[in-house]
Amino acid sequence: MIILISAIILLGIVTYYFHRRDLKKQVEKTNKIVQTKIQEPPQECCGRHLVCERDSLLAGVSKTIEYYDDEELDAWKGIEPDSYTPEQIELFREIFYTLRPEDVPGWVRSLQLRQIAVPESLRDEILLVVNEQRTIDK
């Protein structure tokens, strides 16, 4: 009888030991996965956009294109940011300065969806307004 009780206790101890070891392995594996996800840059943000989609005020919003009385900009789809003429840059600037500050992030997102690059000379001004809007919204 003592042998049977000893065997049951020993079996319980061995089972407990292996169960704890498996739990530790699962926790370590989970921690590695979490650390890997933290270290990897998000897939949405490639660094090519004026406003990173990850940080965008409109992230997660539908991909529907919204126009801001700027349909004429569609003719410049695919043009590189440093290839615009002074007249084209002035049209961008005119549209930008007629927007309300809270509409600027949406306008930039609309341009991204329409594959229209913002002229290099306007980027700093636009980023300033977008960053101010993020500060206000937080």
Long-range contacts (C-beta under 8 A, 24 or more apart in sequence): 49-112, 50-108, 50-111, 50-112, 50-118, 50-123, 50-126, 50-127, 51-105, 51-108, 51-109, 51-112, 51-127, 51-130, 53-112, 55-134, 56-105, 56-109, 57-105, 57-106, 57-130, 57-133, 57-134, 57-137, 58-105, 58-106, 58-109, 61-109, 63-113, 65-110, 65-113, 65-114, 66-106, 66-110, 67-110, 68-95, 68-99, 68-103, 68-106, 68-107, 68-110, 69-95, 69-98, 70-95, 70-107, 70-110, 73-111, 73-114, 73-116, 74-114, 74-116, 76-116, 76-117, 77-114, 77-115, 77-116, 78-115, 79-116, 79-117, 80-117, 81-117, 81-118, 81-119, 81-120, 81-123, 82-119, 82-120, 84-119, 88-119, 89-119, 89-121, 89-122, 92-118, 92-119, 92-122, 93-122, 96-122, 96-125, 96-126, 101-129, 101-132, 101-133, 102-133, 104-129, 104-130, 104-133, 105-130, 105-133
